[in-house]
Amino acid sequence: MTEIFVRTAEPFDFDRIEHWGPALKAEVSDLLPSDVAGIISAANPGFIEDARNELFKVVDRDVIIARVSSWIEVGPVAAYHGSRLNPEETEAVRREGLKPLIAASRVDRLRRVLSSHPDWPQKASQLDDIVRSLGPIDRWRQREGKVHLTVSLAGLTRSFNHYLTYGSEFDLMVAQHLLGTEGKTLLAASGNATIFRLFVPGNIALAACNSYRWQNTGLPSLVREILEVWGYWLAHPNYRSESRELDCGMMFRETLPAGWIDSVIIVDDAELSPERLG
């Protein structure tokens, strides 16, 4: 990976529990029994979520959820967005911020990327109709007018790295409809695997993480994920949260400001997990 643009700050970064784990322990130490690590370890939690459940046995659930939520809210949260972009597109994001998906706005880029295909003269007239027809499909309608981030760099580069391989999922769907697997190949050749690292204000990040899933549970998604890996880390100090390759996303309905972008990372395709490409 090559960082081509960097600011300096220290956010909460989910993948780096070796940094934030001790800080969280200090933050909530007054709520916990002094031997909390031993208690959870003695329970021998087999799964990540089991460690959280053991933690809830020795501390008031609502109190620690509120404390962790407040801890997250006061500082920025590192979040990541991956795509397949050329240098001009990357510079546009740096300058203008990350914009929500608008299906109709993808037409010019798709035409530019796909027009080198030998069958393009016969396929070109179908592009606008395919974009219009795919836009209303439920899967894409749910993404229209939205931009997404994830809290795990490891997840983005390993578990769901198709964004880095082909770029926008919407572009991928259109390219496949028009040109099959050759359309995918053209998207993969259209730029570099590019990651934007953003520092999102903590209160905004907390609200944006999987908001549909926790509104009636009292347990924000990001806090749940933090307590699961942190509880497991207490019992297994050598555990690293990046190994979870977490798919916990933030969803926004507006352009994310360029000022949130901390760094831009260009990833060599050889660094992506080959078995997960596509």
PyMOL commands that set and color helices and strands:
alter all, ss='L'
color gray80, all
select helices_A, chain A and resi 17-27+29-31+36-43+48-58+61-73+87-96+103-114+120-134+138-141+153-159+162-166+169-179+181-188+202-208+211-214+221-235+241-244+258-260+269-271+274-276
alter helices_A, ss='H'
color red, helices_A
select strands_A, chain A and resi 2-6+77-85+147-150+192-200+249-252+261-267
alter strands_A, ss='S'
color yellow, strands_A
deselect
rebuild
show_as cartoon
